[in-house]
């Protein structure tokens, strides 16, 4: 039997330290006999009782069964398969006339931001768990389309979401049409101009670092403006501050502005909705900067940096003129910008 390569990143199981922790938590230790007075070994009585309470096996009362038609299940099972999102009753959902649901998900934990690196084992596990959780709310016969940005960390997140969703559908015995992950240009990260052309801010790090090293070594000439702005962005990150907040609040001449990312997202969503059937679900794996800009546009304030695999839920109503945007326990109704009304500021 060959041992799997521990360096591989295409893994969705829990990391070893987390698996060991769960194993310890699930193991029921035998009760340790204690003396009555607590003076035999010098251990205080309160500490002995605490240890006995934490290690003694417990016999919980049998959970009552809940009848649903011809089937019976426990409340624990219902809790495990329940989505954390608060969903309206069926009659209200029909009145809302939701024609498409889009879940914009940030990628999992990545190996770094100095190159187009992929996910860590923990990041792959996060994405797989997110896909497994999403499978609980997929209805029989529903079509799910998975799209992503064209970066390694976004593609790997989409693939692990796809695998987790298929595993969950098999577990819940649901049949749905889940598409293979597809990279689309509208979901790319915000861009920055370099002499090599437009680059993702992470992909531009290598060019930035090489130029800074050359200028410092030669000690001649002035730094170009594009290099000054990228240097300001990365020095903000290296100093422990929030570079995305700086990008969203300070205009920079060589960075793609946040509102352009929001318009680009909607341009892609318009196309995906037109290509999908009514009631389809779209799962989009992308990056934190555009996601945060999208949530800020919808809610009118900056709700903060999304965690890895955290999501913004967009529910498009019939007619495509309005949508409900949910993020961190707040739901806002927004007017969807028409596809033919995106201004061209360069004219």
C-alpha positions in Angstrom: 0.0 0.0 0.0 1.5 3.3 -1.1 1.4 6.3 1.1 -0.3 9.3 -0.4 2.0 12.2 -1.2 1.6 14.6 1.8 2.8 17.5 -0.4 -0.2 17.2 -2.7 -2.7 20.0 -2.6 -5.6 18.1 -4.3 -7.0 16.9 -1.0 -10.3 17.5 0.5 -10.1 15.5 3.8 -9.6 17.3 7.0 -6.0 18.2 7.9 -4.3 15.7 10.2 -4.2 17.9 13.3 -8.0 18.6 12.9 -8.7 14.9 12.3 -6.8 14.0 15.5 -8.7 16.7 17.4 -12.0 15.3 16.3 -10.9 11.8 17.2 -10.0 12.9 20.7 -13.3 14.7 21.0 -15.3 11.7 19.8 -13.5 9.2 22.0 -15.3 8.3 25.2 -12.8 7.9 28.0 -13.5 5.4 30.7 -14.4 6.9 34.1 -11.4 7.1 36.4 -12.2 5.9 40.0 -11.7 8.6 42.6 -11.5 8.5 46.3 -14.2 10.0 48.4 -12.1 12.5 50.3 -9.8 13.8 47.5 -6.7 13.5 49.7 -5.2 10.2 48.4 -2.9 11.6 45.8 -3.0 15.3 46.7 -5.4 16.2 43.9 -8.0 18.7 45.0 -11.5 17.4 45.2 -12.9 20.0 42.9 -10.4 19.0 40.2 -11.2 15.3 40.6 -14.9 16.0 40.2 -14.2 18.2 37.2 -12.2 15.4 35.6 -14.8 12.9 36.4 -17.5 15.0 34.8 -15.5 15.7 31.7 -14.4 12.0 31.2 -17.3 10.0 32.5 -19.4 8.4 29.7 -22.8 10.0 29.4 -26.0 8.3 28.3 -28.1 10.9 26.6 -31.8 10.4 26.4 -33.0 9.0 23.1 -34.1 11.9 20.9 -37.7 11.9 19.9 -38.5 10.9 16.3 -40.1 13.5 14.0 -42.6 12.1 11.5 -42.6 13.5 8.0 -45.0 11.4 5.8 -43.8 7.8 5.9 -40.4 8.7 7.2 -39.1 9.4 10.7 -35.9 11.1 11.7 -34.4 12.8 14.7 -33.9 16.5 15.3 -30.1 16.0 15.2 -30.4 14.8 11.6 -32.5 17.7 10.7 -30.0 20.1 12.3 -27.1 18.5 10.4 -28.8 18.9 7.1 -30.3 22.3 7.7 -28.8 25.3 5.8 -27.7 28.2 8.0 -29.4 30.6 5.7 -32.9 31.6 6.7 -35.2 30.6 3.9 -38.7 32.0 3.4 -41.8 29.6 3.4 -42.7 28.1 0.0 -45.6 30.5 -0.5 -43.4 33.6 0.0 -40.7 32.2 -2.2 -43.2 31.8 -5.0 -44.3 35.4 -4.5 -40.7 36.6 -4.8 -40.4 34.9 -8.2 -36.7 34.2 -8.0 -35.4 33.2 -11.4 -31.7 32.7 -10.6 -29.6 32.3 -7.5 -25.9 33.3 -7.6 -23.4 32.5 -4.9 -20.2 34.5 -5.1 -17.6 32.6 -3.0 -14.1 33.6 -2.1 -11.4 31.0 -2.8 -10.0 28.8 0.0 -6.8 29.4 1.9 -4.0 29.8 -0.6 -0.2 29.1 -0.4 0.6 32.8 -0.8 -0.1 36.0 -2.7 3.4 36.6 -4.2 2.6 34.3 -7.2 -0.4 32.6 -8.8 -0.2 29.8 -6.2 -2.9 27.2 -5.5 -4.7 26.2 -2.4 -3.2 24.6 0.7 -4.6 21.3 2.0 -6.8 23.3 4.4 -8.0 25.5 1.6 -9.0 22.4 -0.5 -10.8 21.0 2.5 -12.6 24.3 3.1 -13.9 24.4 -0.5 -14.9 20.8 -0.4 -16.9 21.4 2.8 -18.6 24.5 1.2 -19.7 22.4 -1.8 -21.0 19.6 0.5 -22.9 22.2 2.4 -24.4 23.7 -0.7 -25.6 20.3 -1.9 -28.1 20.2 1.0 -30.3 22.8 -0.6 -30.1 21.6 -4.2 -33.4 20.2 -5.4 -34.0 17.2 -7.5 -33.6 18.0 -11.2 -32.1 21.4 -10.5 -29.2 22.6 -12.7 -26.1 24.0 -11.0 -23.5 25.9 -13.0 -20.1 26.3 -11.5 -17.8 29.1 -12.8 -14.6 30.7 -11.5 -11.9 33.2 -12.1 -9.0 32.2 -14.3 -6.4 31.8 -11.4 -5.1 28.7 -9.8 -6.6 29.3 -6.4 -10.1 30.1 -7.9 -10.0 27.1 -10.2 -9.0 24.7 -7.5 -11.7 26.1 -5.2 -14.3 25.6 -8.0 -13.1 22.0 -8.5 -13.3 21.2 -4.8 -16.7 22.8 -4.6 -17.8 20.6 -7.5 -16.4 17.4 -5.8 -18.0 18.3 -2.5 -21.4 19.0 -4.1 -21.3 15.7 -6.0 -20.4 13.8 -2.8 -23.2 15.6 -0.9 -25.8 14.9 -3.6 -24.9 11.2 -3.5 -25.2 11.2 0.3 -28.6 13.0 0.3 -29.7 10.8 -2.7 -30.6 13.8 -4.8 -30.2 14.0 -8.5 -29.1 17.3 -10.1 -27.3 18.5 -13.1 -24.0 20.0 -11.8 -21.7 21.4 -14.6 -18.0 21.1 -14.6 -16.1 24.2 -13.4 -15.6 26.8 -16.1 -13.3 29.9 -16.0 -14.9 33.1 -17.3 -13.2 36.4 -17.8 -15.8 38.5 -15.9 -14.9 37.0 -12.6 -11.2 37.9 -12.7 -9.5 39.8 -9.9 -9.0 43.5 -10.1 -6.3 44.4 -12.6 -3.2 46.7 -12.4 -1.3 48.1 -15.4 2.3 47.1 -15.9 4.7 47.5 -18.8 3.8 43.8 -19.7 0.1 44.7 -19.9 -2.8 44.4 -17.6 -2.1 41.9 -14.8 -3.9 40.5 -11.8 -2.5 42.2 -8.7 -1.0 38.9 -7.5 0.5 38.1 -10.9 2.1 41.6 -11.0 4.0 41.0 -7.8 6.9 39.3 -9.6 7.3 42.2 -12.0 7.0 44.7 -9.1 9.6 42.9 -7.0 12.1 42.6 -9.9 11.8 46.3 -10.8 12.2 47.4 -7.2 15.3 45.2 -6.8 16.9 46.5 -9.9 16.3 50.2 -9.0 17.6 49.7 -5.5 20.7 47.9 -6.8 21.5 50.5 -9.5 20.4 53.5 -7.3 19.7 55.6 -10.4 16.6 57.1 -11.9 13.1 57.6 -10.5 10.5 54.9 -10.0 7.7 54.9 -12.5 4.2 55.8 -11.3 2.8 52.4 -11.8 5.5 51.0 -9.6 4.9 53.6 -6.9 1.2 52.6 -6.7 1.9 48.8 -6.5 4.6 49.5 -3.9 2.1 51.5 -1.8 -0.4 48.6 -2.1 2.0 45.9 -1.0 3.6 48.0 1.7 0.2 48.5 3.2 -0.2 44.7 3.2 3.2 44.0 4.6 2.6 46.5 7.4 -0.5 44.6 8.5 -3.1 47.1 7.3 -5.9 46.5 4.8 -4.8 47.1 1.2 -8.2 46.2 -0.2 -9.7 49.1 1.9 -7.1 51.4 0.5 -7.9 50.2 -3.1 -11.6 50.9 -2.5 -11.2 54.3 -0.9 -8.2 55.9 -2.6 -8.3 56.5 -6.3 -5.3 55.0 -8.0 -4.4 55.7 -11.7 -3.0 52.3 -12.5 -5.5 50.1 -10.7 -8.9 48.9 -12.0 -11.4 50.8 -9.9 -13.9 48.9 -7.7 -17.0 50.1 -9.6 -15.5 48.6 -12.8 -15.3 45.3 -11.0 -19.0 45.5 -10.0 -20.0 46.3 -13.6 -17.9 43.5 -14.9 -19.5 41.0 -12.4 -23.0 42.1 -13.5 -22.0 41.8 -17.2 -21.0 38.2 -16.5 -24.1 37.5 -14.5 -26.4 38.8 -17.3 -24.7 36.4 -19.7 -24.9 33.4 -17.3 -28.6 34.1 -16.6 -29.4 34.3 -20.3 -27.6 31.0 -20.9 -29.3 29.2 -18.0 -32.8 27.9 -17.4 -35.2 29.6 -15.0 -34.5 28.6 -11.4 -30.9 27.7 -12.1 -28.2 28.1 -9.4 -24.8 29.6 -10.3 -21.8 29.2 -8.0 -19.0 31.6 -8.8 -15.5 31.2 -7.2 -13.5 34.4 -7.3 -11.4 36.8 -5.2 -12.0 38.9 -2.1 -11.4 42.4 -3.6 -14.2 42.3 -6.2 -16.5 40.4 -3.8 -16.0 43.1 -1.2 -16.6 45.9 -3.8 -19.8 44.1 -4.9 -21.1 43.8 -1.3 -20.2 47.5 -0.6 -22.1 48.6 -3.7 -25.2 46.6 -2.6 -25.3 47.6 1.1 -23.9 51.1 0.9 -21.1 50.5 3.4 -18.0 48.4 3.6 -19.0 45.2 5.4 -15.4 44.0 5.6 -13.1 41.4 4.0 -14.8 38.1 3.3 -13.2 35.1 4.9 -12.0 32.2 2.8 -15.0 30.4 1.2 -17.4 33.0 2.6 -20.2 33.9 0.2 -22.4 36.7 -1.1 -25.8 35.4 -2.2 -27.6 37.2 -5.1 -31.2 36.2 -5.8 -32.4 37.7 -9.1 -36.1 38.3 -9.4 -38.3 37.7 -12.4 -37.7 40.3 -15.1 -34.1 40.9 -14.2 -34.6 44.4 -12.8 -34.1 43.8 -9.1 -32.3 41.3 -6.9 -31.7 40.5 -3.2 -28.1 40.6 -2.1 -27.3 38.9 1.2 -24.0 39.1 3.1 -23.3 38.7 6.8 -26.9 38.6 8.0 -28.0 41.6 6.0 -30.2 41.5 2.9 -30.6 44.5 0.6 -32.8 44.9 -2.5 -30.9 46.4 -5.4 -31.8 47.6 -8.9 -29.8 45.5 -11.4 -28.0 47.7 -14.0 -29.2 46.8 -17.5 -26.7 45.1 -19.7 -26.9 47.8 -22.3 -26.4 50.8 -19.9 -22.9 50.2 -18.9 -21.1 53.5 -19.6 -17.8 53.7 -21.5 -15.8 56.3 -19.5 -13.0 56.4 -22.1 -15.2 58.1 -24.7 
